């Protein structure tokens, strides 16, 4: 029988979304496999697992069991390797299960690697860096061009190229993308800057100020233009205070001066602070506080 791997890949990525549900070649039955006999796939693209999400899945498994069987490959008389379903496997262990339902698939080493990589690309919870690393591994392992890979997985070549370019970013930026501190829009804007040190500088501004993608695109152009002209990158003004900042400051000043302090501030940062008092005694109290502050500074 001809291997189904090439035909499946040729159909494009969308056809692989329900791959877990398709019984394996030569095994249409669902088997009950001891978790101690199962080992993860070393070629699993997902490198981080959200513990909170695993806990939620474990709770669901305790109540309902595993709805969707795992896909495993038999690697020895009493050993199996995961092709698809590592999250379910990990959650099952958290839930205290001693066995899990699974299809046993027939696959050699090269088929297993490619099936695992391709099957995982379509998962929404893979982060952008994991997808990029998966694309790179497929290209290197199977000597593919970007064009050929795009055909095999049913994605546009530009999509493949955009993900691969992420691997050119500084390591700190890649980690931020992996941990979802920035998104693909931020990363694409950073890639328009040639110099890694400037990419990292702007990345730190994104984290510090919570910059929008549009703002980062504007700054990236300014950074790149400054670099090409031999100039220093533009300095960023401090972000305006938020309403929450104003509330915190008002409460702090009101507590310190024992009066409901009021102040205003315009978008340019100009404003005034008002210390209200009801009578001469309250005025004298305020003056005493000011004197205390003045003397403590001397």
Backbone bond lengths (Angstrom), bond angles and torsions (degrees), N, CA, C in turn:
res aa  C-N    CA-C-N  psi(-1)  N-CA   C-N-CA  omega(-1)  CA-C   N-CA-C  phi
1 X - - - 1.469 - - 1.521 109.41 -
2 X 1.313 116.75 134.91 1.464 120.33 -179.66 1.523 109.97 -70.57
3 X 1.313 115.08 145.82 1.465 120.13 179.38 1.517 110.28 -64.83
4 X 1.359 118.10 134.28 1.475 120.46 -179.77 1.511 112.47 -79.67
5 X 1.330 117.55 -5.44 1.464 119.92 -172.56 1.514 112.03 -59.55
6 X 1.326 117.77 -51.94 1.465 120.71 -175.37 1.511 111.62 -63.38
7 X 1.376 116.61 -40.88 1.456 118.79 179.63 1.522 111.17 -64.41
8 X 1.333 116.39 -40.38 1.468 119.47 -179.94 1.513 110.67 -63.69
9 X 1.327 116.02 -42.70 1.451 119.05 -179.84 1.513 110.84 -65.35
10 X 1.317 116.58 -36.11 1.454 120.77 -178.88 1.509 112.75 -66.78
11 X 1.325 117.21 -23.86 1.467 119.59 -178.67 1.518 112.12 -75.68
12 X 1.320 118.08 -12.27 1.457 120.44 -179.92 1.511 112.13 94.92
13 X 1.314 115.34 167.27 1.454 121.95 -171.10 1.519 112.98 -65.95
14 X 1.325 117.97 -37.83 1.457 120.07 -174.79 1.522 112.42 -58.88
15 X 1.325 116.88 -32.43 1.450 120.21 -177.86 1.517 112.46 -72.47
16 X 1.335 117.05 -10.40 1.462 120.68 -177.54 1.518 112.39 -97.62
17 X 1.328 117.71 -1.29 1.453 120.55 -175.29 1.524 111.14 -59.42
18 X 1.337 118.96 -37.45 1.460 121.98 -179.33 1.516 111.85 -99.82
19 X 1.323 116.31 26.06 1.457 120.60 -175.61 1.519 112.42 -55.80
20 X 1.348 117.23 -38.10 1.461 120.37 -178.93 1.526 112.10 -60.68
21 X 1.333 116.13 -29.57 1.455 119.40 -173.51 1.519 113.41 -83.76
22 X 1.320 117.42 -9.93 1.459 120.89 -177.37 1.525 109.34 -86.08
23 X 1.332 119.54 121.86 1.449 120.59 179.17 1.519 110.75 -58.15
24 X 1.332 116.03 146.19 1.455 120.48 -176.42 1.515 112.03 -70.41
25 X 1.314 114.68 156.49 1.456 121.14 174.41 1.526 108.70 -58.39
26 X 1.322 117.14 123.23 1.460 122.02 177.62 1.514 113.71 83.70
27 X 1.351 118.24 3.43 1.462 120.07 -179.63 1.516 109.22 -151.12
28 X 1.338 116.78 99.67 1.458 120.79 -178.74 1.521 111.58 -94.78
29 X 1.340 117.29 -7.75 1.457 120.73 -177.37 1.519 111.37 -91.44
30 X 1.330 114.93 152.03 1.461 120.83 173.22 1.528 107.16 -89.81
31 X 1.321 115.55 127.22 1.457 121.39 -178.32 1.523 110.87 -104.55
32 X 1.335 115.84 151.74 1.461 121.34 175.38 1.524 107.34 -101.22
33 X 1.342 116.52 111.15 1.463 121.66 -172.04 1.531 110.88 -112.75
34 X 1.315 117.19 132.24 1.459 123.00 177.19 1.531 109.39 -63.49
35 X 1.337 116.89 130.48 1.464 120.07 -177.44 1.528 112.10 -62.66
36 X 1.334 117.91 -26.46 1.453 121.01 179.68 1.523 112.62 -69.04
37 X 1.331 116.35 -16.18 1.462 120.63 -179.87 1.527 111.99 -93.02
38 X 1.335 116.34 -3.20 1.470 121.31 -174.11 1.521 110.27 -104.15
39 X 1.319 116.48 138.41 1.467 121.89 174.46 1.523 109.65 -126.55
40 X 1.346 118.18 146.91 1.472 120.44 179.19 1.524 111.23 -65.97
41 X 1.314 114.85 161.52 1.460 121.81 177.19 1.528 108.80 -85.17
42 X 1.324 119.05 122.28 1.471 120.20 179.90 1.520 113.62 -63.77
43 X 1.333 117.16 -17.01 1.464 120.80 179.25 1.528 112.51 -95.24
44 X 1.336 116.39 14.19 1.462 120.52 176.55 1.525 109.13 -60.28
45 X 1.342 118.65 121.29 1.473 120.53 -179.35 1.524 113.09 -65.73
46 X 1.334 117.23 -33.56 1.453 119.06 -177.59 1.516 109.38 -72.68
47 X 1.328 116.92 120.09 1.463 121.24 -177.45 1.524 112.43 -103.45
48 X 1.333 117.67 -15.15 1.457 120.87 178.30 1.519 109.11 -127.51
49 X 1.320 115.81 142.36 1.455 121.67 179.74 1.519 108.32 -124.99
50 X 1.326 116.24 126.03 1.457 122.56 -179.68 1.531 108.58 -69.12
51 X 1.329 116.45 113.10 1.461 120.32 -175.74 1.528 111.74 -64.70
52 X 1.328 117.11 -37.22 1.468 119.52 179.21 1.526 110.72 -64.26
53 X 1.354 115.66 -42.12 1.464 119.61 178.20 1.526 110.64 -65.77
54 X 1.339 117.15 -37.27 1.463 120.19 177.19 1.528 110.93 -64.37
55 X 1.326 116.13 -39.48 1.473 119.80 178.09 1.522 110.70 -62.75
56 X 1.340 116.22 -41.10 1.473 119.84 178.76 1.526 110.71 -64.80
57 X 1.339 116.09 -41.40 1.459 119.96 178.45 1.527 110.40 -66.09
58 X 1.338 117.17 -38.69 1.465 120.84 178.25 1.523 110.89 -62.04
59 X 1.346 116.64 -40.84 1.465 120.59 177.65 1.526 110.80 -61.42
60 X 1.333 116.07 -43.62 1.467 121.01 178.26 1.531 110.78 -62.58
61 X 1.332 115.92 -40.97 1.468 119.88 -179.28 1.525 111.08 -65.84
62 X 1.341 117.03 -37.30 1.470 119.63 177.52 1.524 111.03 -61.39
63 X 1.340 115.50 -37.75 1.467 119.84 -176.37 1.523 112.50 -82.80
64 X 1.330 116.61 -41.49 1.466 120.06 -171.84 1.516 114.65 -114.10
65 X 1.333 116.91 -12.59 1.453 119.52 -173.40 1.527 110.29 82.07
66 X 1.322 116.84 -177.53 1.465 121.88 178.47 1.525 108.48 -88.13
67 X 1.326 115.88 113.63 1.468 121.18 -177.10 1.523 110.75 -74.40
68 X 1.312 117.07 -42.84 1.465 122.43 -175.23 1.531 109.56 -107.30
69 X 1.327 118.53 115.30 1.470 120.81 -177.82 1.522 112.33 -60.92
70 X 1.320 115.89 153.12 1.457 121.47 173.81 1.526 108.93 -75.25
71 X 1.314 116.87 163.69 1.460 122.37 170.73 1.527 107.62 -112.48
72 X 1.330 116.61 121.84 1.456 122.02 -176.21 1.522 110.83 -124.06
73 X 1.326 114.63 160.18 1.459 121.06 171.72 1.527 107.68 -120.30
74 X 1.316 117.57 135.21 1.456 121.61 178.07 1.522 108.61 -76.85
75 X 1.334 116.72 124.09 1.462 120.77 -177.90 1.528 112.32 -112.27
76 X 1.320 117.68 -5.60 1.456 121.57 179.11 1.514 109.35 -171.59
77 X 1.345 117.51 -178.73 1.471 120.65 -178.62 1.525 112.78 -56.47
78 X 1.360 116.31 -36.02 1.459 120.62 -179.48 1.524 110.99 -137.29
79 X 1.323 116.19 46.00 1.467 119.79 179.63 1.522 110.23 -148.29
80 X 1.347 113.92 145.16 1.458 121.13 -179.31 1.517 109.11 -138.38
81 X 1.331 115.06 152.96 1.454 120.75 177.91 1.521 108.86 -122.98
82 X 1.340 115.67 141.05 1.464 120.58 -176.97 1.522 110.66 -75.77
83 X 1.317 115.94 129.14 1.466 121.67 169.66 1.529 108.46 -94.80
84 X 1.310 116.52 -46.41 1.466 121.64 179.11 1.513 109.18 -147.34
85 X 1.332 115.69 136.54 1.461 120.15 176.90 1.508 114.83 115.92
86 X 1.338 117.94 26.42 1.472 118.88 -178.05 1.523 112.36 -65.82
87 X 1.341 117.96 -34.07 1.464 119.76 177.14 1.525 110.42 -62.26
88 X 1.325 116.60 -43.63 1.463 120.14 178.34 1.521 111.07 -64.44
89 X 1.325 116.29 -38.01 1.464 121.80 178.44 1.531 110.16 -62.81
90 X 1.328 116.92 -48.08 1.465 120.50 -179.60 1.526 111.21 -64.97
91 X 1.338 116.03 -42.32 1.465 119.83 179.76 1.524 110.88 -66.64
92 X 1.316 117.23 -35.41 1.466 120.80 178.80 1.523 110.37 -62.76
93 X 1.334 116.45 -40.49 1.465 120.21 177.77 1.525 109.86 -64.64
94 X 1.355 117.17 -42.51 1.466 120.67 176.68 1.524 111.15 -60.01
95 X 1.341 115.27 -36.16 1.463 120.28 -178.16 1.520 112.22 -77.01
96 X 1.334 116.91 -7.69 1.461 120.26 178.16 1.514 114.82 88.19
97 X 1.343 117.66 12.61 1.467 119.68 178.68 1.530 109.81 -71.67
98 X 1.316 115.81 144.44 1.467 120.37 176.74 1.521 111.81 -100.77
99 X 1.329 116.48 -12.60 1.463 120.35 177.24 1.517 109.44 -147.80
100 X 1.338 116.76 159.52 1.463 121.88 -179.41 1.525 109.74 -135.61
101 X 1.337 117.23 150.66 1.468 119.78 175.41 1.523 110.01 -76.37
102 X 1.325 117.42 141.39 1.471 119.41 -176.83 1.521 111.21 -156.99
103 X 1.348 113.82 149.65 1.453 121.42 166.47 1.524 107.08 -89.85
104 X 1.312 117.19 141.40 1.459 121.20 176.17 1.520 107.40 -102.31
105 X 1.318 115.51 112.39 1.454 120.83 -177.03 1.520 110.15 -94.70
106 X 1.314 116.06 151.48 1.453 122.22 175.90 1.517 108.52 -100.30
107 X 1.322 117.31 119.38 1.466 120.83 -178.35 1.516 109.45 -159.53
108 X 1.347 116.10 140.22 1.458 119.09 173.39 1.523 108.76 -84.36
109 X 1.340 117.60 178.99 1.464 120.90 -173.95 1.519 113.06 -58.62
110 X 1.325 117.51 -45.85 1.457 120.04 -177.14 1.529 110.56 -68.33
111 X 1.333 117.12 -38.21 1.469 120.05 177.76 1.518 110.27 -65.52
112 X 1.325 116.34 -41.77 1.460 120.18 -179.04 1.513 110.83 -59.63
113 X 1.328 116.57 -46.67 1.466 121.02 -179.04 1.511 110.92 -59.29
114 X 1.324 116.10 -49.78 1.462 119.15 -176.59 1.520 111.13 -67.87
115 X 1.329 117.79 -40.28 1.463 120.59 179.08 1.531 110.64 -61.29
116 X 1.335 116.32 -43.46 1.467 119.96 -178.43 1.518 111.14 -65.15
117 X 1.332 116.20 -43.99 1.457 119.98 -178.93 1.523 111.33 -65.39
118 X 1.320 116.48 -50.35 1.467 120.10 -178.30 1.514 111.38 -63.75
119 X 1.330 117.02 -42.53 1.460 120.47 -177.50 1.516 111.53 -61.35
120 X 1.335 116.74 -33.62 1.456 120.27 -175.58 1.517 113.90 -83.96
121 X 1.322 118.64 -20.61 1.460 121.03 -178.03 1.523 111.33 -57.87
122 X 1.340 116.46 -37.72 1.451 119.48 -174.23 1.526 113.57 -78.37
123 X 1.330 118.87 -6.06 1.457 120.04 -176.43 1.528 110.57 -73.92
124 X 1.326 117.20 131.33 1.453 121.58 -175.17 1.523 112.55 -67.76
125 X 1.344 118.01 -24.49 1.457 118.76 -175.69 1.519 113.35 -87.97
126 X 1.339 118.27 2.62 1.458 119.83 170.39 1.521 108.18 -73.55
127 X 1.333 117.25 133.67 1.459 117.92 177.44 1.524 110.50 -81.97
128 X 1.329 115.49 169.14 1.468 121.03 -172.75 1.525 112.50 -61.27
129 X 1.334 117.53 -36.84 1.460 120.43 -179.08 1.522 110.82 -70.09
130 X 1.321 117.53 -38.71 1.470 120.37 176.88 1.524 110.47 -62.68
131 X 1.335 116.88 -40.10 1.464 120.12 177.67 1.524 109.84 -64.80
132 X 1.337 116.74 -43.67 1.464 120.62 179.92 1.521 111.04 -61.35
133 X 1.323 117.18 -43.01 1.456 120.82 178.97 1.527 111.58 -65.78
134 X 1.331 115.82 -34.96 1.462 119.98 176.96 1.526 110.84 -65.09
135 X 1.335 116.13 -45.06 1.469 119.68 176.81 1.525 110.77 -59.02
136 X 1.343 116.51 -44.70 1.461 120.20 -179.49 1.522 111.30 -62.70
137 X 1.330 116.54 -40.25 1.467 119.83 -179.16 1.526 111.22 -66.43
138 X 1.333 116.36 -40.54 1.467 119.90 177.98 1.527 110.64 -63.13
139 X 1.318 116.61 -43.29 1.468 120.74 -179.74 1.526 110.63 -63.07
140 X 1.332 116.16 -46.01 1.463 119.84 -177.52 1.522 111.99 -70.95
141 X 1.337 116.04 -42.44 1.465 119.51 -173.94 1.525 112.31 -72.15
142 X 1.323 117.09 -32.63 1.465 120.11 -175.88 1.527 112.78 -113.59
143 X 1.349 115.98 12.52 1.467 121.40 177.07 1.529 111.80 52.03
144 X 1.324 115.42 48.50 1.463 120.73 -178.06 1.521 110.61 -96.88
145 X 1.320 115.93 150.91 1.461 120.68 167.88 1.523 107.27 -85.62
146 X 1.331 116.93 164.78 1.457 119.41 176.49 1.529 110.87 -60.40
147 X 1.333 115.78 -37.85 1.464 120.26 179.05 1.514 111.03 -62.22
148 X 1.333 116.03 -44.68 1.464 120.31 -178.33 1.531 110.71 -67.96
149 X 1.325 117.23 -39.68 1.459 119.90 178.07 1.518 110.58 -63.22
150 X 1.318 116.76 -42.03 1.463 119.77 179.80 1.523 111.09 -60.31
151 X 1.339 116.52 -37.25 1.460 120.44 177.72 1.529 110.96 -67.80
152 X 1.329 116.21 -40.63 1.460 120.94 -175.43 1.533 112.40 -67.68
153 X 1.329 116.99 -34.85 1.470 119.68 -175.90 1.522 112.70 -103.58
154 X 1.336 116.84 0.04 1.457 119.57 176.93 1.513 114.39 72.64
155 X 1.323 116.68 28.40 1.459 121.01 176.85 1.528 109.62 -114.34
156 X 1.352 116.56 156.43 1.454 119.79 176.39 1.525 109.85 -68.30
157 X 1.319 115.99 149.10 1.460 119.77 -179.91 1.525 110.71 -61.01
158 X 1.337 116.69 -37.40 1.466 120.19 179.80 1.532 111.03 -61.58
159 X 1.330 116.78 -35.95 1.462 121.03 178.08 1.519 110.56 -64.00
160 X 1.341 115.54 -46.45 1.466 120.70 178.03 1.531 109.87 -59.54
161 X 1.329 116.33 -46.64 1.468 121.00 -177.94 1.526 111.27 -62.51
162 X 1.342 117.47 -40.88 1.460 120.69 -179.38 1.525 111.72 -63.70
163 X 1.326 116.70 -39.86 1.462 119.66 178.20 1.527 110.68 -67.48
164 X 1.325 117.37 -43.05 1.463 120.38 -178.37 1.527 111.53 -64.29
165 X 1.326 116.97 -33.52 1.469 120.31 -179.86 1.527 111.36 -64.29
166 X 1.325 117.45 -24.87 1.463 120.39 179.56 1.524 111.32 -60.51
167 X 1.328 116.76 -28.20 1.462 120.87 -178.26 1.527 111.86 -73.49
168 X 1.335 117.71 -6.34 1.466 121.80 176.35 1.526 111.60 -89.25
169 X 1.319 117.34 -9.96 1.456 121.12 -179.89 1.529 110.29 -73.72
170 X 1.340 117.74 155.09 1.468 120.15 176.27 1.528 111.11 -55.56
171 X 1.322 115.94 150.70 1.466 121.22 -175.46 1.528 112.15 -55.81
172 X 1.339 117.06 -39.46 1.462 120.28 -179.08 1.527 111.27 -62.99
173 X 1.323 116.55 -37.52 1.458 120.34 178.46 1.529 110.21 -69.28
174 X 1.339 116.48 -40.29 1.459 119.94 177.45 1.525 111.08 -60.54
175 X 1.325 116.65 -40.61 1.463 120.06 178.12 1.525 110.71 -65.01
176 X 1.341 116.86 -39.15 1.459 120.49 177.86 1.521 111.65 -63.95
177 X 1.323 116.15 -36.70 1.462 120.85 177.48 1.522 110.23 -70.45
178 X 1.327 115.85 -41.42 1.468 120.24 178.08 1.522 111.04 -60.53
179 X 1.346 115.93 -41.92 1.463 121.05 -177.29 1.521 112.67 -87.17
180 X 1.355 116.70 5.52 1.453 123.96 175.95 1.528 112.88 62.79
181 X 1.342 115.40 32.30 1.465 119.68 171.86 1.526 109.79 -79.43
182 X 1.320 116.21 -25.06 1.466 123.05 170.90 1.521 107.19 -133.31
183 X 1.329 116.54 163.82 1.460 118.57 -179.59 1.528 110.97 -115.12
184 X 1.326 115.53 -176.72 1.459 120.76 -176.08 1.517 111.77 -60.86
185 X 1.338 117.95 -34.99 1.459 120.83 178.89 1.514 112.03 -61.57
186 X 1.337 116.25 -44.40 1.463 120.12 176.12 1.527 110.75 -61.09
187 X 1.344 115.38 -44.96 1.464 119.84 -176.55 1.525 111.52 -63.51
188 X 1.324 117.21 -42.27 1.471 120.08 179.42 1.526 110.93 -62.80
189 X 1.340 116.25 -37.46 1.470 119.73 178.07 1.525 110.14 -66.06
190 X 1.318 117.91 -41.60 1.464 121.51 179.23 1.523 111.40 -62.43
191 X 1.322 116.47 -32.54 1.468 120.63 -178.50 1.524 112.69 -69.19
192 X 1.319 117.99 -13.85 1.465 119.84 177.55 1.528 110.90 -78.60
193 X 1.344 116.77 -8.03 1.464 121.94 175.66 1.527 107.69 -95.41
194 X 1.311 117.24 130.43 1.471 120.78 -176.34 1.524 113.48 -76.69
195 X 1.322 116.89 -36.69 1.467 121.07 -171.37 1.537 110.77 -87.11
196 X 1.350 117.92 121.01 1.473 120.75 -179.04 1.525 113.77 -56.75
197 X 1.334 117.80 -37.59 1.466 119.84 -178.71 1.526 110.83 -64.40
198 X 1.333 117.31 -34.21 1.465 120.61 177.45 1.524 110.78 -74.93
199 X 1.327 116.39 -34.79 1.465 119.65 174.23 1.526 109.67 -58.71
200 X 1.313 115.67 -44.89 1.465 120.70 -178.43 1.527 110.80 -68.28
201 X 1.325 116.64 -37.71 1.470 120.43 178.36 1.527 110.66 -61.38
202 X 1.334 115.90 -47.13 1.457 118.96 -179.57 1.530 110.70 -69.19
203 X 1.327 117.31 -34.87 1.472 120.52 176.63 1.528 109.91 -58.37
204 X 1.326 116.46 -44.46 1.469 120.10 179.50 1.523 111.69 -63.44
205 X 1.341 116.82 -33.30 1.464 120.37 175.62 1.527 110.77 -67.16
206 X 1.337 115.98 -37.46 1.472 120.13 177.51 1.521 109.96 -59.94
207 X 1.331 116.27 -47.23 1.464 121.14 -177.94 1.529 110.46 -66.50
208 X 1.314 116.23 -42.00 1.469 121.15 -175.86 1.517 111.93 -69.44
209 X 1.340 116.65 -41.53 1.458 120.26 -172.62 1.531 114.07 -107.08
210 X 1.326 117.29 -5.73 1.462 119.25 -178.54 1.517 112.39 63.49
211 X 1.333 116.51 44.30 1.468 121.58 -174.32 1.518 111.71 -67.27
212 X 1.328 116.23 144.88 1.461 122.14 175.97 1.522 109.64 -75.70
213 X 1.328 116.20 163.57 1.462 120.96 178.69 1.532 110.05 -60.85
214 X 1.330 117.18 -42.32 1.468 120.38 -179.27 1.527 111.15 -61.82
215 X 1.327 116.06 -41.52 1.464 119.75 179.38 1.525 110.27 -65.55
216 X 1.328 116.93 -39.70 1.466 120.51 179.59 1.525 110.22 -66.11
217 X 1.323 117.32 -37.48 1.466 120.30 177.32 1.528 110.52 -61.29
218 X 1.340 116.51 -42.29 1.475 120.57 178.26 1.530 111.07 -63.78
219 X 1.314 115.69 -46.23 1.463 120.23 -178.53 1.520 111.66 -66.97
220 X 1.329 116.52 -36.36 1.466 120.15 180.00 1.533 109.96 -62.12
221 X 1.328 116.24 -40.72 1.469 119.79 177.10 1.523 110.77 -62.94
222 X 1.334 115.92 -42.26 1.465 120.46 -179.75 1.527 110.75 -66.62
223 X 1.335 117.19 -40.85 1.465 121.54 178.56 1.526 110.51 -62.15
224 X 1.349 116.09 -46.18 1.462 120.42 -177.79 1.527 111.04 -66.43
225 X 1.331 117.07 -40.86 1.466 120.89 178.80 1.526 110.70 -63.79
226 X 1.325 116.62 -41.98 1.459 120.68 178.84 1.526 110.72 -62.87
227 X 1.329 116.51 -40.62 1.462 120.85 179.36 1.525 111.20 -64.27
228 X 1.335 116.45 -42.85 1.465 120.62 -179.36 1.522 111.76 -66.98
229 X 1.342 116.49 -28.94 1.469 120.96 -179.68 1.520 112.96 -93.60
230 X 1.326 116.50 4.73 1.454 120.30 -179.88 1.511 113.91 70.24
231 X 1.342 116.95 27.77 1.462 121.61 -178.29 1.525 110.14 -107.67
232 X 1.322 115.26 167.33 1.453 120.82 175.22 1.531 108.70 -77.30
233 X 1.332 117.63 145.32 1.465 119.15 177.11 1.517 110.80 -63.97
234 X 1.332 118.34 149.03 1.469 120.78 -177.31 1.519 111.73 -62.02
235 X 1.329 115.61 140.22 1.459 120.74 177.75 1.515 109.42 -79.96
236 X 1.315 115.50 144.89 1.456 120.38 -178.38 1.519 110.40 -94.90
237 X 1.334 114.81 133.28 1.458 118.98 174.97 1.520 108.84 -73.02
238 X 1.331 114.83 153.47 1.454 118.57 179.87 1.528 109.12 -67.03
239 X 1.328 117.16 140.74 1.462 119.46 -179.13 1.520 111.77 -64.19
240 X 1.323 115.56 146.71 1.462 120.16 179.11 1.523 109.99 -64.78
241 X 1.361 114.65 150.85 1.458 118.84 179.21 1.525 110.00 -68.62
242 X 1.312 115.34 141.46 1.462 120.83 178.06 1.529 108.92 -86.28
243 X 1.338 116.14 168.74 1.456 120.71 176.98 1.526 111.09 -59.76
244 X 1.340 115.53 -35.07 1.465 119.74 178.73 1.529 110.23 -64.92
245 X 1.344 116.33 -39.44 1.468 120.25 177.81 1.528 110.50 -62.95
246 X 1.345 115.86 -42.55 1.454 120.28 179.22 1.532 110.35 -60.49
247 X 1.322 116.87 -44.62 1.466 120.82 -178.69 1.526 111.16 -61.88
248 X 1.323 116.02 -42.12 1.474 120.07 179.65 1.522 110.43 -63.74
249 X 1.356 115.23 -44.23 1.461 119.19 -179.37 1.525 111.61 -64.85
250 X 1.336 116.63 -41.86 1.469 120.86 179.31 1.526 111.03 -61.32
251 X 1.319 116.67 -43.52 1.464 120.44 179.93 1.527 110.53 -64.92
252 X 1.342 115.75 -40.93 1.459 119.74 -179.52 1.528 111.28 -64.24
253 X 1.336 116.81 -47.09 1.472 120.32 -179.59 1.530 111.11 -66.76
254 X 1.329 116.63 -40.67 1.469 120.04 -179.07 1.527 110.65 -62.98
255 X 1.358 116.14 -38.93 1.463 119.55 178.59 1.520 110.91 -69.62
256 X 1.327 116.73 -39.88 1.467 120.81 -177.58 1.524 112.26 -67.69
257 X 1.352 116.66 -39.00 1.473 120.29 -176.21 1.522 112.59 -101.32
258 X 1.315 116.68 1.71 1.464 122.48 176.31 1.534 112.63 55.15
259 X 1.320 115.36 39.25 1.473 122.34 176.59 1.525 107.80 -155.07
260 X 1.338 118.10 149.29 1.466 120.28 -178.19 1.529 112.58 -70.57
261 X 1.320 116.60 87.21 1.460 122.08 -177.15 1.533 110.00 -65.77
262 X 1.332 116.03 139.86 1.458 122.08 177.08 1.525 109.20 -123.37
263 X 1.317 116.15 146.61 1.465 117.79 172.91 1.511 109.92 -155.69
264 X 1.323 114.29 158.42 1.456 121.44 178.42 1.515 108.63 -126.02
265 X 1.357 115.07 155.56 1.467 119.81 -179.87 1.517 108.30 -152.20
266 X 1.351 116.84 126.79 1.462 119.88 179.25 1.528 110.04 -89.88
267 X 1.350 118.62 171.72 1.469 121.47 -178.18 1.524 114.17 -57.49
268 X 1.340 117.35 -22.86 1.464 120.41 179.74 1.528 112.05 -85.53
269 X 1.354 116.41 -1.25 1.458 119.76 177.88 1.511 114.59 92.68
270 X 1.335 117.28 2.74 1.461 120.23 179.35 1.520 110.16 -91.39
271 X 1.342 116.05 146.47 1.453 118.90 179.32 1.509 111.29 -177.80
272 X 1.316 116.13 -165.24 1.464 119.99 178.96 1.528 109.40 -148.92
273 X 1.330 115.32 152.40 1.457 123.01 177.96 1.524 107.64 -112.19
274 X 1.329 116.34 131.36 1.460 121.75 -177.14 1.522 109.57 -116.46
275 X 1.364 115.21 131.09 1.459 121.48 177.66 1.531 107.76 -111.35
276 X 1.305 119.45 94.11 1.472 121.04 -177.29 1.540 111.68 -74.24
277 X 1.337 116.99 150.54 1.474 122.06 174.14 1.517 108.11 -144.53
278 X 1.339 115.74 148.57 1.457 121.23 -174.32 1.529 112.75 -93.61
279 X 1.298 115.80 -25.65 1.463 118.97 -175.89 1.532 109.58 -155.31
280 X 1.319 114.96 -179.72 1.467 120.03 -176.76 1.532 111.71 -65.40
281 X 1.330 116.04 -33.46 1.472 118.86 179.68 1.529 110.57 -62.74
282 X 1.345 117.07 -43.26 1.459 120.43 179.20 1.519 111.04 -67.41
283 X 1.356 116.13 -35.06 1.467 119.81 175.92 1.523 110.57 -63.35
284 X 1.326 115.70 -44.07 1.459 119.84 179.79 1.526 110.67 -63.25
285 X 1.327 115.81 -36.26 1.467 120.28 178.85 1.516 110.33 -64.89
286 X 1.339 117.53 -42.75 1.463 121.31 178.37 1.521 111.12 -62.99
287 X 1.351 115.82 -43.78 1.467 120.25 -179.59 1.532 109.82 -61.43
288 X 1.327 115.71 -39.47 1.466 119.96 179.79 1.533 110.70 -63.17
289 X 1.341 116.25 -39.81 1.471 120.43 178.39 1.524 110.10 -65.50
290 X 1.346 116.00 -43.17 1.471 119.49 178.24 1.530 110.68 -61.91
291 X 1.331 115.58 -40.75 1.468 118.93 178.90 1.520 110.59 -62.77
292 X 1.328 115.87 -39.70 1.469 119.76 179.23 1.519 111.25 -61.68
293 X 1.351 115.33 -42.86 1.462 120.15 178.93 1.524 110.55 -64.62
294 X 1.354 115.93 -42.01 1.462 121.28 -179.29 1.527 111.11 -62.11
295 X 1.339 116.68 -45.12 1.451 120.83 -178.95 1.529 111.76 -67.90
296 X 1.353 116.72 -33.61 1.471 119.21 -179.46 1.520 111.14 -70.22
297 X 1.353 117.57 -23.35 1.457 120.89 179.87 1.525 111.68 -82.65
298 X 1.333 116.81 -18.21 1.468 120.34 -177.91 1.532 111.64 -81.86
